[in-house]
Amino acid sequence: MTNCLGCGAKLQNVDVSKPGYTKKLDNKFCERCFQIKHYNKYSFVNKSNDDYLKIVNDISKTNDLVILVTDFLNLYNLDSLNLDNPILLVFTKRDLFPRNFDEDYFLKKLNYNLNIVSKLFVCSKNNYNLDLLYKKINEYKKSENVYVVGYTNAGKSTLINKMIKNYSSMEGNITTSVLPSTTLDLIENRINDDLVLIDTPGLLDEGSMILSADGKLLDKIIPKKEIRPIVFQIKVKQTILIDKLIRLDLNGDNNIIIYTSNALACERFYNNVDKLNDLKFYDVDIKANQDLVIKGIGFIKFKKSCKLHFGIPLDVKYLIRESIV
């Protein structure tokens, strides 16, 4: 029995409701991947994070190099991964980072309790630093196997597809989608006689908006263009709404910088506003130069300390961290 080249699921022609279904077992792609690729029709697969964490734990038992992939709006929870392997930390989608972003400062500032051998930015769209990544992979790999790991929608499969195109004559075309759980199992991609890049299912980030949003909302919250920070100078009591997703009630004397997809509309109100009252509200103390991270949506940097009343969707979680920019 062979595996789907797009998602890694074992091909089967028995149960249309289960992963890997195809009408003909000699097809290269399952029906689900075929529909995503050709018609952008996505069918949800119910997978738990336990399935994915087991894969990560198995990888940790090897000494193979891991490429840990993340992006600008999702720089958290990396320490929670149970990985003892040497790690290349790769920040994807460089074209979406703010234009005046200082890469060197950022790379020096970010530290995790992982065995990170090197850190770099890449962009699959315009080949930014892919030659450097390929060089580092060959420098640090322990065997021909190199695993590519990251949370869902971090850009893992897109990166591997570009590496296949640039550095391999082998056949391969992993299915990509903005929706979670596109890759379902390990997919081995032979680049050459000495290198196999192994795509892994995207980890499900508990409490992320990405897991509960439909395709239309995902198109808005996942940036397609350079993120342009939105700055608000707060002098008096006011409310800021970020689309229909976030409500911030501020009491004045602060500067905040919002980092989200610019497809999300930001509105400011100086009077009492009766909107987004169905959100789940929290009261937190934020210190100067901390970020309020709303999982799967983005983050807000606060220049000064404040007591904040804010609302977010019920199933979405937040965290507070030292500012990364």
C-alpha positions in Angstrom: 0.0 0.0 0.0 1.4 3.4 -1.0 0.9 6.9 0.5 -0.6 10.0 -1.0 2.1 12.3 -2.3 0.1 15.3 -1.1 -0.8 14.6 2.5 1.1 11.4 3.4 -2.1 9.4 4.2 -2.1 5.7 3.2 -4.1 5.3 0.0 -7.3 3.2 0.4 -10.4 2.7 -1.7 -12.7 1.3 0.9 -14.1 4.1 3.1 -14.7 7.5 1.5 -15.0 9.2 4.9 -11.5 8.2 6.0 -8.1 9.8 5.1 -6.4 8.5 2.0 -9.5 7.6 0.0 -9.1 7.3 -3.7 -11.1 5.6 -6.4 -8.1 3.9 -7.9 -5.1 2.7 -5.8 -2.7 3.5 -8.6 -3.5 7.3 -8.2 -0.7 9.4 -6.8 -3.1 11.6 -4.7 -6.0 10.9 -2.5 -9.4 12.4 -3.4 -9.1 15.0 -0.7 -5.8 16.3 -2.0 -7.1 16.2 -5.6 -10.0 18.4 -4.5 -7.8 20.9 -2.6 -5.3 21.2 -5.5 -7.7 21.5 -8.4 -10.9 23.0 -6.9 -9.7 24.5 -3.6 -12.4 22.3 -1.9 -11.3 21.4 1.6 -12.7 18.5 3.7 -12.0 18.6 7.4 -10.2 15.7 9.0 -10.6 15.2 12.7 -7.1 14.7 14.1 -6.1 15.4 17.7 -2.8 17.0 18.8 -2.0 13.7 20.5 -1.5 12.2 17.0 0.9 14.9 16.0 2.8 15.1 19.4 3.5 11.3 19.1 5.2 12.0 15.8 7.3 14.7 17.4 8.2 12.4 20.3 9.3 9.8 17.8 11.5 12.3 16.0 13.0 13.3 19.3 14.3 9.8 19.8 16.5 10.2 16.7 19.5 12.4 16.5 18.5 13.8 13.2 18.4 17.5 12.3 15.1 19.2 12.7 14.0 22.3 10.7 11.6 24.1 13.1 9.4 26.4 11.0 7.5 29.4 12.4 6.4 32.9 11.3 6.2 36.4 12.6 2.7 36.3 14.1 3.2 32.9 15.8 6.4 33.1 17.8 5.4 31.3 20.9 5.0 27.8 22.3 8.2 26.6 20.7 9.7 25.7 24.1 6.9 23.3 24.7 8.0 21.0 21.9 9.7 17.9 23.3 12.7 18.0 20.9 16.2 17.1 21.9 17.4 17.1 18.3 19.8 19.8 16.8 17.4 22.4 15.4 17.6 24.9 12.5 15.1 27.6 13.5 13.6 29.0 10.3 11.4 32.1 10.2 9.3 31.8 7.0 7.4 34.4 5.0 10.0 37.0 5.3 8.1 39.1 2.8 5.3 39.6 5.3 7.6 41.0 8.1 7.5 44.8 8.4 9.8 46.4 5.9 12.0 48.2 8.4 12.5 45.0 10.5 16.0 44.5 11.9 16.8 40.8 11.3 20.1 40.7 13.2 18.6 42.3 16.3 15.6 40.0 16.2 17.7 36.8 15.8 19.9 37.8 18.7 16.9 38.7 20.9 14.9 35.5 20.5 16.1 32.6 22.6 14.4 29.2 23.3 15.3 26.3 25.5 16.1 24.1 22.5 19.3 22.9 20.9 19.3 25.5 18.2 22.3 25.3 16.0 21.4 28.2 13.7 18.6 30.7 13.0 17.7 32.4 9.8 14.9 34.0 7.8 13.6 32.6 4.5 10.9 33.4 1.9 9.7 30.6 -0.3 8.0 33.0 -2.7 11.1 34.9 -3.8 13.8 32.3 -2.8 15.2 34.6 -0.1 18.0 32.8 1.8 17.0 29.3 0.4 20.6 28.7 -0.8 21.8 29.6 2.7 19.2 27.2 4.3 20.3 24.4 1.9 23.9 25.0 2.9 23.1 24.9 6.6 21.0 21.7 6.2 24.0 20.0 4.6 26.3 21.4 7.3 24.3 20.3 10.3 22.5 17.1 9.2 23.4 13.9 11.1 22.1 11.5 8.5 20.2 11.8 5.2 17.0 12.3 7.1 16.0 15.9 8.0 12.6 16.5 9.6 10.5 19.7 9.0 8.3 20.5 12.1 6.1 23.4 13.0 2.6 24.5 13.9 -0.2 24.4 11.3 0.0 27.1 8.6 3.7 27.9 9.4 4.7 27.3 5.8 6.4 23.9 6.1 4.9 22.3 3.0 5.4 25.4 0.8 9.0 25.6 1.9 9.6 21.9 1.1 7.9 22.2 -2.3 10.3 25.1 -3.2 13.3 23.1 -1.9 12.2 20.2 -4.2 11.9 22.5 -7.1 15.2 24.3 -6.5 17.5 21.4 -5.5 16.0 18.1 -6.7 15.1 16.4 -9.9 12.8 14.1 -8.0 9.0 14.2 -8.3 7.1 15.7 -5.5 4.3 18.2 -4.8 3.0 18.4 -1.2 -0.6 19.6 -0.9 -0.8 23.1 0.7 -3.8 25.0 2.1 -4.5 27.8 4.5 -6.7 25.4 6.4 -5.3 23.2 9.3 -4.5 19.5 9.1 -3.7 19.4 5.4 -0.6 17.2 5.9 -1.8 14.0 7.7 1.3 11.8 8.1 5.0 11.9 7.4 6.0 12.6 3.8 9.5 11.7 2.7 10.9 13.9 -0.1 14.2 12.8 -1.5 16.2 15.8 -2.6 19.3 13.9 -3.7 21.2 10.7 -2.8 22.3 12.3 0.6 19.2 14.2 1.7 15.6 13.4 2.5 13.3 16.2 3.7 10.5 14.7 5.8 7.4 16.8 6.1 5.3 16.3 9.2 1.7 17.2 10.1 1.3 20.7 11.3 0.9 20.8 15.1 -2.4 22.1 16.3 -1.9 25.2 18.5 -4.6 24.9 21.2 -6.6 28.1 21.4 -5.5 29.4 18.0 -8.1 31.3 15.9 -6.8 29.3 12.9 -8.4 26.1 14.3 -11.9 27.5 14.6 -12.1 29.9 11.7 -13.7 29.0 8.4 -12.0 29.5 5.0 -13.3 33.0 4.5 -12.1 34.2 7.9 -8.7 32.5 7.4 -8.2 34.4 4.2 -8.5 37.6 6.3 -6.4 36.7 9.4 -3.5 35.1 7.5 -1.5 37.9 5.9 -0.9 37.8 2.2 1.1 41.0 2.0 3.7 42.9 4.2 2.3 43.6 7.7 2.0 47.3 8.2 1.9 48.0 12.0 -1.0 50.3 13.1 0.0 52.8 15.8 -2.5 54.3 18.2 -1.6 57.1 20.7 -3.9 56.8 23.6 -4.6 60.0 25.6 -8.1 59.5 26.9 -10.4 56.6 27.6 -11.3 54.9 24.3 -12.1 51.6 22.7 -10.4 49.9 19.7 -12.0 47.2 17.7 -10.0 44.9 15.4 -12.5 43.7 12.9 -15.1 41.5 14.7 -12.4 39.6 16.6 -10.8 41.8 19.3 -12.1 44.6 21.6 -9.6 46.7 23.6 -10.9 49.1 26.3 -8.1 51.5 27.2 -8.0 54.2 29.9 -5.5 56.5 28.3 -1.8 57.5 28.3 -0.3 54.8 26.2 1.0 54.0 22.8 0.1 50.7 21.3 1.2 49.1 18.0 -1.0 46.4 16.4 0.6 43.6 14.3 -2.1 41.7 12.4 -3.1 41.0 8.9 -4.0 44.4 7.3 -7.1 42.8 5.9 -8.5 43.2 9.4 -10.1 46.6 9.9 -9.2 48.6 13.0 -11.7 51.2 14.4 -11.3 53.7 17.3 -14.2 55.0 19.4 -13.9 57.8 22.0 -17.4 57.3 23.4 -19.1 54.3 25.0 -19.5 51.7 22.3 -22.0 48.9 22.3 -20.2 46.4 20.0 -18.6 43.0 20.2 -20.2 42.4 23.6 -20.5 38.6 22.8 -16.7 38.2 23.1 -15.1 36.6 26.2 -13.6 39.4 28.3 -10.5 39.5 30.4 -8.8 42.0 32.8 -5.0 41.9 32.8 -2.0 44.0 34.0 0.4 44.7 31.2 3.9 46.1 31.8 5.8 48.5 29.6 7.1 46.9 26.4 5.1 43.8 26.6 3.0 42.1 23.9 -0.5 40.9 24.2 -0.6 37.9 21.8 -4.0 36.7 20.5 -3.3 33.2 19.2 -3.7 32.9 15.5 -4.6 36.6 14.9 -1.5 38.6 15.9 -0.2 40.7 18.8 -0.4 44.2 20.3 2.7 45.9 21.7 2.2 48.3 24.7 4.8 51.0 25.2 3.6 51.7 28.8 2.1 49.8 31.7 -1.6 49.6 31.9 -4.7 47.7 33.2 -6.4 46.4 30.2 -10.0 45.2 29.7 -10.2 43.2 26.4 -12.4 40.7 24.6 -11.6 37.9 22.2 -13.6 35.0 20.7 -14.6 32.3 23.2 -12.3 29.5 22.0 -9.3 31.7 21.4 -6.5 32.0 24.0 -4.0 34.8 24.7 -0.6 35.2 26.3 1.6 38.0 27.5 5.3 38.1 26.7 8.2 40.5 26.5 8.0 42.5 23.3 9.8 40.9 20.3 10.0 44.2 18.3 
